Amino acid sequence: MNIVNKLTVRHLKENKRRTLVTIIGVIISVAMLTAVATLGFSFFDLMKRQTIADSGEWHVLYKNVNKEQLQKIKNDNETEAAVISKDLGYASLKGGQNTNKPYLFIKAYNSQGFKKFPIELSKGRLPKTANEVVISEAIASDAKAEYKIGEHVTLDAGERFVKGSDNPLDQSKSLRMENGKVTETLKGKTTRHYTVVGYIKRPIWEPTWAPGYTVISYVDETIIEANDQVNVAVILKKVNNSLFAHAENIAKKNKIESVQFNYDLLHYYGISNKPGVRSTILPLSVIIIGVIMIGSVSLIYNAFAISVSERSRHLGMLASVGATKSQKRNSVFFEGMIIGLISIPAGIICGLAGIGITFRFINSLIQGALGITERLTMIITPLSLLIACAVSMLTIFVSTYLPAVRASKITAIDAIRQTIDVKLTGKTVKTSKFVRKLFGIEAEIGLKNLKRNKRRYHATVFSLVISIVLFLVVSFFTSNLKESLKLSQDGVNYDIQVSNNYGKLADQSIQTIANLHDVTEYSIVNELTVNAWIEETSIARELKEIVNKDKSRLKDGKYPYNITINTLNDSNLKAYAKAVGADYKQLTDPKHLAAIVIDTNYYKDMETEKYVETKAIHTKPGQSIGLTYTDGGSEKEVNLKKVKIAALTDQYPMGIFSEVVGGLNIISSKQVMDQLINDKMKDEIYTYLFLKSSNPMKTQQEIEEMKDHNLHVENMYQYRKQNEQKVMLMSVFSYGFIALISVISIANIFNTISTGISLRKREFAMLKSVGITPKGFNKMMNYESIFYGMKALIFGIPISFAVMYLIYRSMMNKFSYGFIFPWMSIIYVIAAVFVIVISAMLNSSAKIKKENIIEALKQENI
């Protein structure tokens, strides 16, 4: 170790407080990087395991594969395991009492399928031959049909077809009924003989509205005939972006017609072949990493910048005895290396410990609130540690580079005269007379001090600006994630939908169902579809683009809209009107027809695969919409009465879904609907009952046990809960990240200000020696705080807007919605900046007040 490095180590030891503050700052920064990297890997691991638990482990699916093609897939170098499955069709369930599920759906897997797919055995054993089956427990509990283990059953299995259609229906399509009668048939039946060998729990991947109960058999790949067709789900050895081209190449080479990918699982590997997803994830990742790095650099840079400022005399002394520029520069790099060697391991340990403790506390909360079966476990990978180390070393280097360059330029004369930090020219420290008149001499002294100590002033302002940018950007990012997630969901806000195959629900049936024990909330919606001609100036932006290309779509300058009139029951309408700011009395006045218009639509553009939020119509409350109706018999367009817009809103009541572009939802009362329709239109009104229940499965069973064959029940509970889980999970991690950033930002500000104040002990001692009072000293510190806060906000808010806009633009590759201006976050930031700065100033200056004036004037180190 050369003499310069020895002196650097000695200086670090003598300035214990400054060294400790710097080390703590770097530890906090490294801990943040480690925690974020570990959190990211752990979160994606959780979602991988949960997706596998829900829908099985597979990456690529080849459909309708023959024996020769199967061997080519299995022999491929990239194939680790192959799950063979076959849909054997539907068979009538004898003795079943659930009219909406009259079938058994028979599916066969090989032994790998039982391992890789979520098939949970509850009693007995799994099939070992093609003549054995396990059946769903729901057959006994729901359909009241009994099958015993060891029982032999004969099933005639075929495919479901709607009369007049050649396209078979699968489990995702509910039972087709019309006027209370089943309108589908089973074709191509094959008689199969089975022995029941066990029971399984109802598979998660069986939709609640599926018409068939799951029955699982075994497919023996060794006896598959040449012309048999099976589905092959492949688990790959390496999961990367090349798998898409590789799978499609295999399909093309072997003439396999259909290849599908498990996007739900691949998404959590960070893999997608969709340009919109890649062009969204990559810029967002760069921005997020950039934000974290900037925060880390600001935290460490300030410590080293203040260190060089405080060491200027020491460096000048080295210059006076012959130290070269490179030696002075390297002394700062050496200091950074020492601090890094201490701080990086400590920071990694603190980050892992912190995130581990966090996981322990929130795991039960997440499982209980979100209903997920997998636990969030801490995943420590070499890559996550390498990322934390590499980024930490890079940030330390970046943080020390400018101070090191500055240190190399310090001469002996500059150090003695102290002309590096303190600028004494009249022009530099000149302040406005307005400041002194308005705030007093204390404010002027404070402002002059900031101008004299520009480097410390800039370091503190930079720290504040970074804190502002971090908080606003992360808050904006979180709100945009929520908005994006809302767009990507289908907006299901109920558990069960009940309708009648004839269109209308009887009042007695509605009251009976609504009074069921577990029903917590219900809404009755009467729906009628009509039309309206909307002025070109008022139509949606997307429609204007279409109209500009094809003017023939207009008629007399108007565009045809599909209007869905929805009436709510009185209690729900009153609550909804209050929520959106509409007058309930106006909505129920039959003499002056008025309705609430939902002017915001959410939909997925099938061409671009973008999720879009758009204004369905550009209008104002008080204007009217002229409705029309096409008579089914004469095909003539009949003009209906005009409806006045009572209010515009983007809030959807329970059970009402967003329309596609060119469609509009309006919410009215029964009194208004009665005035709009004629006798012919009454038969075209459909009634729906939407329920929220504390036990949706039990409520569904109770409705089906009413033995009303005209009732159609759809249980959307699981789908709705899945959507809510995604929003909740995103919120937990997003707000956790905001909390982490907030703590780091506050620590950054306190570190910078307290260190800066400590370095000014001699200056404050001089002011006290010439007669400044404690009250005057406090006023000076308060005004300095105000100047810091104002300067930071002037720079921080515009920079935040620039970064937020970049995030917004990157999100627009996959989503389309308006820029969300974070007014509340800005208000919080403005208040927080002044509170934190004043608190840091008061905390630091309180310690200064206790200092002895003589000792402070003599002190060199902090």
N, C-alpha and C positions, 0 to 999 in steps of 0.2 A: 504494500500500500504506500503510495507516494505521500509526500508531505502535505500536498493540497487536500488529498482525501482524508488524511489524519486530522487536519484542521476542520474539515467539514463534519466529521464524526464528533469532534470535540465541541464544535458549535451546536450540534444537535443536542448533545448532552447538557450543555450549559443553558440552552433555551428549552427547558423541559416542557413548559406549558405549550409553546408554539408547536413543538415536535409532536406532542400528544394530540393537540387539536388536529394537526395534519393527518396523523395516523388514523384517528377516529373518523375523519372525513373520508379517507380512502377506504377504510373498513366498511363504512356505511354504503359507499358507492359499489364496492365489490359484492357486498351482501345483497344489494338490490339487484345487480346483474345476475348473481347466482340464483336468487329467489325467483326472478322472472323466468330465467331459462329453465329451472327445475319445474316451476309451475306450468310452463308451456308443455314440456315433455310429459309431465304427470297428467295434465288435462287431456292431451291427445291419447295417452295410454288408457285413461278411464273411458273415453268415448269409444275407443276401439273395442275394449272389452265389453262395454254395454251394447254396442251394435252387434257384436258377435253373439252375445247372450240373447238378443232380441230376434235376430234374423239369420244367425249362422255365420260360420267363417268360410268365406269363399271370395275370390277376386274376379274370376271370369266365368261366365256361364255360356256353354255351347248348347243350343237347343236342337232337338230332333236329329240326334247323331246315330249313325248305324254302327255295327260292330267294328268294321274296318277303320272308320273315322275315330272311334273310341280308342283303339290301339295307338293310332298316330298321336292323339292328344296325350295319352298316358306315357308314351315313349319320348315325348318332347323333353329336352334338357331342362327347361324352365319349370316343369311340373313337379311339385313336391308331393301332392296328394290329389286324388280325383274322387269327388262325391258323385255317385251315379244315382239318379232319381228318375222316377217315371210316374206320371199322372195316369192312374188306371181308370179314372172316371167316377161318375156318380151312380149310386144305387139307391133305390127307395128305402126309406127307414120304416120298417114295419112296426106298428104300434106307437109311433112317435106322436106326441101331443102338441108339438110346437109347429103350427101351420106355416110359419115363416122359414123353418129349417126342416124340410121334409126328406132330406137326402143324407146319405153317408158319402163323404168324399174320400176316395181310396188313393193313397200315395205310397210309393215304394222307394226305399233307400237301400244302398249297400251298407256294409259295416262302417265305412268311413262316414257315411251320412249320419249314423247314430252318434258318432263322436263329434262331428263338426257342426251339427245343427241342434238348436235348443229343443231337444225331445226329452222331457222329464218323466221318467217312469215312476209311477206311484204304487203299483202293485204288480206282482208277477214278474215276467221277464220280457226282453225284447225279442222280436222274431228272428229266427235263424234260417228259415226256409221260405220259399215263395208262397207256401200254403198256410202261413201263420200271420196273425195280425195282433196289434195292440189297438185299443179303442179309447176314445176320449171319455173322461169321467163325465163330461157335460151331457153325454147321451142319457145317462141315468138321472142326473140331477135336474137337467133342463127339459129333455124330451120325454122323461119318465118311461124310457124303454130299457129293459134289463137284459144284459148279456153277461153270462158267467164265464169265468176262466175255465177253459177246457171244452166250452160249447162249440159245436160245429155249426157254421152258418154258410148259407148259399146266397150269393149276391149277383144280381144281373146289372153289371156296370156299363154305362154308356156316357155319351156327351150331351150336354144341355144345349137345346136350340129353341129360339123363339120361333113361333109359327111364321113361315114365310121368309126366314133368314137362313143363310148358309154359314154364318159366323158363330162358332161355339162360344158359350159363356163359361167364365171361370169363377173362382172363389171371390174375386173382387166385385162381381156383379150379383146384386141381391136377387131374390126370387121374383120373377116377372109375373104380375097379376093384373087383371083388369076386371072391374065390376065384381070383385070377390072371387074370381075364378083364375086358376093358374093358366097362363098363356104360353108355357114352355113345355117341351117334351124331351124325353131321353131317346137318343138314336144310337144305332150301332152297338147295341147291348151285347156283352159277352158274359157268359155264366162263369163265376169263379167260386171255388170252395175254399173256405178258410177255417182255421181253428183259433179261437181267442186265447192268447197266452198272457195277456196283461192289460193293465190300464195305464193311460198317460194323462197328465194334466193338460187342460186345453191349451194348445200351442199359441204362443204370443202372436205368431204370424197368421193366425186364422182371424179374419175380420169379424167383428160382432154381427155384421149384416150378412155374412156368408150363408148361403142356403144349405151347406153341407157340414155335418160334424166330421172331424178328422179321424180317419182310420189309416194306420200305417202298417205296411207289409214290408217284405224283404225282396230285394232284387239281387239275384246271383249273377255276377258278371261272367262267370265261367260257362253259363248255359244260355247266354244271350244268343239268339239266332241271327243270321246274317241280315235279315230284313227288319229286325226289331229296331225301334227307335227309342232312344233314351235321352235324358238331359244330363250334361256333365258339368258340374261346378268344380272349377280348378282352384286349388291353393298353390300359389307360386312360391318359388324359392326366394326370389328377389322381387320386391315391390318397388318399382320406379316408373317413370313416365314412358319408358320404352314398351311397357306391357301392352299398351293400346295397339300400337303398330304391330307388335309381335302376335297378339291374338288375332287381329284382323288378317294378318298374313297366313296364319295357320288355317283360318276359316276359308280364305280364298284358295289356298293350295289344295285343301282337302274337300272343297266344294260343300262347306257347311254353310247353310243359308242364314242362320241367325246366331249372332254372338252378342252377349250383353255383359255389362260391367257392374260390379257392386259399388256404385258411386257413394253410397252412404258410408261404407267402410273405407274406401280409397281416399275419401275426402280427409279422413283423419291421419292418413299417411302423408298428407300435403300433396296429393297427386290428382290431377284432373286433365282430361283432354279437351276441355271446353275453354276456348280462348277467353271468354268473359270471366271465368273463375280465375284463371292464371293472371290475367291483366288486372284483376282486383287484388288478389292475394299478394303478388310480388311488390307493387307499389306500397301497399299498406304495411307489409313487413319491413320494407326499407325505411318508411316514415317512422314506424314504431321504434325500430332499432336506433334510428337517428335521434329520436327524442330522448331515449334512455341514455345514449352516448353523450349527447349535449348536456344533459343534466349531470352526468358523472364528471364530464370534463369541467363544467363550471364549478362543481364542488371542489375538485382537486386543484384546478388552476388558481382559484382564489387563494388557496392556502400557500401555494408556491409563489404567487405574485407578491403576496404580503411578506412571505419569507425573504424574497430577494430585496424587497423594499427595506425590510428591517436589517438585512445583512449588507447593505450598501457600504457601510464603513469597513466592515470586515473584508469585503471584496476589494475595496479601494486599497486597503492595507496590503493585500496580496499583490495588487498591481504595483504598489510602490517598492516591493522587494523583488520584482522581476517576474511575477506570474504572467503567462501569456494569455491571449484571448481564449484559446482552446482549453487551457487549464481551468480558467474561471468558468467557462461554459460547462465543461465536464464535471466541475464540482457540483453544479446544480443537478445534472443528470445522475451523478453518483448519489446525491441526496435522494433523488426520486427512486433509484434502484434500492437503496436501503429501506426506504419507507415501503416500497412495493414488496420486498422480501418479507417484511413483517406483516403488512396489511393484507396482502392477497390471500395467504393461507387462512389468516384469522377471519377475513371477510367471507371466504367460502364456507368455513365452519359455521359462522354466525348466520349466513344466508340459509344453509341447509337446516340448521337447528330451528331457525325461525319458521321456515316453511313447513318443517316436520311438525312443530307444535301447532301451527295453524291448521294443518290437515287433521290432527288428532281432535281438535275442538269442533271443527266444522263438518266432520265426516257424518256423524249421526244426524246432524241438522240437515245436511244435503240429502241423505238417504230418506229421512222422514218427510221432508218438504217436497222432494222431487219424485219420490217413489221409485228410485233406481235401485237395482239389486247389487250392482258392483260398488266396491269401496274405492275411494280416492286414495291411492298409495303414492308415496314419494318415489319417483323414478330418477335415480342418479346414473346418468350415462357418461361415458368418457367424453362424448360430444358436448354435453351441456357444461361439464367442467372446463373443457377446452375452450368453449365459447366464452365463459366467464373469465378465464385467465387471459385469453387473447385480447378480448375487449378491454379488460382492466389494464393490461400492459400498454395497449394502444392509447388508452385515455391518459395514463400516467405520462407517456411519452409526449402526447399532444399538449398535456397540461404543463409540462416542464419546458417544452421547446421555446416558447416565447420568453418566459422568465430567464432561461439559460442564455438566449441570444442577448437579452437585455443585460444580463450579468457580465457577459463578455465585453460589453461596451463601457462598463463603468471604469473610469480612470481614477487615479489617486486624488487629483485636484477636485473632480466632481464629488467624490465621496466625502472629502473634508468639507467642501462648501455646501454639501447637501442640496445640489441643484437638480438631482434626478427627479425626486418626488415633489419637492416644494418649488413652486414657481412664484417668484416675487415681483415680476414686472407689474407695473401699474395697470396696464391694459388687461392683463390676465385676471387679476383679482378685482377688477372694477365691478361694482354692483350698482343697480338702479337705486336712485334716491327714493323711488316709490316704495321699495322694500323696507327701507329704514323708517319712512313716515308711517307706513301701514302696520308694520310688525315690531318696530323698535330696533335698537342697536344690537340686541341679542340675535335677531334674525340675520342682520347684516354680518355679524361676526361668524355665524354658522355658515352662511353662504360663501363668505370669503375663504373660510377654512376648506370648504369643498373644492373651491377653485384652486387653492394653493396645493392641496393634496389630491391632484387629479387622478393619479393611478389608484389610490385607495378608493376614491369616490367612484371611479369607473368600475373597479372590481365589485363594489357593493351593488351598484346599479345593475351591472351585468348579472350578478347573482339573483337579484330581484326579477329582472326581465326573464331569465331562464325559468324561474319558479312560476311566473305568470303564464308563460308559454306552455310549460309542462301541464299545469292544472287545466287551463282552458282547452288545450289540444286533447288531453285524455278525456275530459268531460264531453267534448264534442264527439270524439270517437265513440264513446259509450252510447250517447244518444243516437248516433247514426247506426250503430250496431242494432239497437233496439228497433229503430225504424225499418232497417233492412229485414230483420227477423219478422217483424209484423207483416211486411209485404210478402215474404216468402211463405207465410202460413195462409190457410184458407179461411181464417176468421171464424172458426167454429167456437161459439160462446155459450153452448148449452151441452147437456149430457144426452138427452133422448129427444128424438123427434117422433111425434105420433101423427099419422094422417089417415084418411079414409080412402079406400079404393074408388069410392064414388065421388070424391071431391070434398064433401062436407062432413064435418064431425057433429054428431048430435050433442046438444047441450048437456044431456044426462051423462053421456060418456066423458065429456070434458070435466064435469064436476066430480065424477067418480075417480077419474085418474088424478086430478089436481088435489083431491083429498087423501091420496095415499100417504101413508105414514112418513116415508122417507123423502117425499117431494118438498124441497125447500123454496122453490121459486118456479113460477110458470108464466108463460105468455101465449095468448091466443092471437094468431095472425091470420086474417083473411086476405087472400092475394088475388088480384085481377090484373091481367096484362092488357094495356091499351097502347095507343101511339100518340105522338105529338110532332108537329112540324116546328123545328127550332130555327130561329134566324142564324145565318151563317156567322155573324159576329159573336154569337153566344155559344157556339158549339165548342167541344174539347179541342185542345191544340193538336192532338194526333189526327182528329178528323179533318181539321183545316188543311193539314198536309196532304191528306187523301183527296180532298175536294179541289185543291189547287192543281192536282194532276188530272182530275176527271170531274169537270163541271156538270156532267150529266146526272150526277148523284143528287144535285139540287133541284128543287121544284119551287119556282118563284122566289129564289134566293133563300130557301129554307131546306133544312136537312131532316130526314125522318128519324126520330128517336123511338126506341122501345121504352115504354113507361110502365113500371110495376107499381101499382097502388097497393099499399099495405095498410090494413086497419088493425089497430091494437085494441085490446079490451081496455075499458075506462081507466082502471087503476094503473096499468102499464103506460097508457098514453099520457096520463097526468104526470107521472114520474119522469117520463121521457121529455115531455114539453118543458118541465122545470129544469132538467139537466141541460137542454140546448137553448134555453132562454126564450121559449115561445109562449104565447098566451093560450092557455087551455080553453078558455071560453070562446076565443076566436076560432079554434079548431073544431069546436062542437056546434057552431052556429050554422043551421041548415039554410039560412037565408043568404049568407055571405060565405061561399065555399072557400076554405083555406086549408093548407096542408104544409107540413115540414118537408123540405127538399134536401136529400143527402147529396151534396154537390161534389163529393170526393170519391173516386173509384180506385180500387186496388186490383190489379190483374197481372197475369204473366203473358208477355208478348211471345207468341209461339214461334215467330220468325227469328227474333233476336235472342230469345230466352231470357230477356231482361224482365225483372219485376218492376212494375210501373205504378206510381201514384200520380194521378192526374185529376184536374178539375173536370168533372163530368159536364158542367155547364157554367158559363160565365153570366151571372145575372145578379139581381139584388132583391132583398125582401121587399114586398109590396108589389112587385111585378106579377103578371099572370101567365099561366101556361094553358094554351088551348088544346084540349084533349080530343082525340078522334078514336073511332072504333070501327073495325072492319067486320061487317055482317057476314057470318059464316054461310048463310044461304045465298044471298045475292052478290056477295063479294064487293059490295059497295062500301065506301068510306062514309061513316056517319059522324057528324060533328057532335061532341058532347059539350057540357058547360065548361067554362074556364075556371081554373083553380088559382087562387091567389097564394103567393109564396109567403107563408107566415114567418119562416126562419130558414136559414141555410146552415148546414152542419156537416161535420165529417164523422159524427158519432153514429154507430149502427146499433139499433135495439136488438135484443136477444132473438136469434133465429133468422135475422135478415142478412143476406150475403151481398157482397159487392157485385155490381153489374160490370160487364165488360164495357169497353169504350163504345159509345153510342147507345148506352142504356142508362136509365135513371130510376132511382128509388124515391118514391114520395110516401110519407107517412101521414095518414089521415084518420079521422074518426068514422065510426059506423054511420053517423048522421050525414056526413059528407058523401060517403060511398053510396048511401041510399038515394041521394039527390042526383048522383052522376049516372047511375045505371038504369037500364030499362029491363023489362021482364025477360027478354031473350038473354041478357048478359048475366042474369042471376045464376044460371047453370054453369057458368064458366068461372065462378069464384071458388077457389080452393081454400080449405081451412086447415091450418097446421097448429098443433099444440107442441110447444117447446118446453122442456122440463130441465131443471137442475135438481139433482138428488144427492142425498148423503150416502146412498147405496144404489148406484145405477143398475147393477146387475140384478139385484133383488126387485127393484122397481120394474125393470123390463119383464122379469118373470111374472110379477103380479098383473101387469097389463095383459100379457099373453094368456094368463089363466082366466081372463074375463070371457074367453071363448067367443069373442066377436071376430069372426073371420074376415070382416071388412077392414079391420084395423091393420095398419102397416107400421111397425115399430123399427126405428133405426137407433141403435145405441152408439153414440159418438164419444162416449166417455174416454176410452183409451186414446183415441186420436186427439181429443181436446187436451187430455192430461199430458200427452207427449209434447204438444205445442207449448203448453204452459211450462213444462219442465225445461224446454230449451230457453225460453225467455228468462226463467228464474235462474238457471245455471249461468247464463250469460251475465245477468245482473250481479250475481254473487262475485264472479271473478272480475267483472268490470269495476264494480265499486271497491273491491279489494285493491285493485290496481290503483284506483284514484286515491284511496287511503294511503297506500304505500308512497305514491308520488308526493302527496301532501306532506307526509312526515319528512321525506327527503328534502323537499323544498324548504320547509320550516327550519330543518337542521342546517341546511345550506345558508339560509339568511342569518340565523343566530351565530353560526360559525364565523361568517364573514364580518358581521358587525361587531361581535364581541372581540375578535382578534384585532380588528381595526381600532376599536376603542382602546384596547390594551396597549397598542403601539403609540397611542397619543397621550400616554400618562404624563410625559414631560410637558407637552403642550398645555394640558389642563392645569398642571401644577403652575405653569407660568401665568395662566389667566387668573388663577386664584391668588397668586402672589401680587398681582397688580390690582386686586380688589373686586373681582367679580363675585357677586353674592350667590348663595345656593339657589335662590329663586331665579336669578338671571341665568345661572348655569343650566337649570332645568328648562327654561324657555329656549335657550340656545339649542339644547339637545332635541327638544320637541320640533323646533323649526327645521333642524337638519333632517329629522325623520320625515317631515312633510315634503321637503325638497327631494329626498331620496324616493319617496313614494310617487310623487308627481312625475319625476323623470322616468322612473321605471314603467309607469302606466303609459306614458307617451310613446315609449318604444315597444313595450311588451304587447299591448293590445293589437296594434297593426301587424306585428310579426305573427301573432297568434292567428289572426284572420288569414294571413297568407298560407300558413301551414294547414289550417282548417280547410281552406279552399282546395289545397292539394289532396287532402284526404277525401273531400267531397267528390272531386273529379275522378279519383281512383275508384270510389264506390259506384260511380255512375257507369262503369263498365259492365256492371251486373244488375244495378238497380236504377230506377228513375224516380226521383222525388225532389221537391223543392229544398233549397238550402235552408237548414234549420238554424236560425240566428240565436245563439245562446245568451239571451238577455240576462237570465237569472244568474248564470255562471259568472258573467261579467260583473254584475252587482256584488256577488259574493267575493270576487277577486279584489275589487276596489276596496271593499270594507276590510278584507283579510290583510291586504298589503299594509295598510296603515296600522292596523292592530298589531300585526307581527313586528313591523319595523319599530314602532313606538315601544312595544314590549321588550324587544331586543336591546334598544337604546337604554331604556330605564334599568333593565337588568344589569347591563354592562356598566353604565355610569354609576349605579349604586355602589359597585365595588370600588370604582375610582374615588368616590367621595371619602372612603375610609383611608385612602393613601396619605402618608405624610408628605408634605410639599417638598421638604429637603431631600428625602429618600427618592422621591419620584424624579426630581431633577437630576439626581446622580445615576439613576438606573439605566443600564444599557439593554438588559435582556428582559423578556416577559415570561 
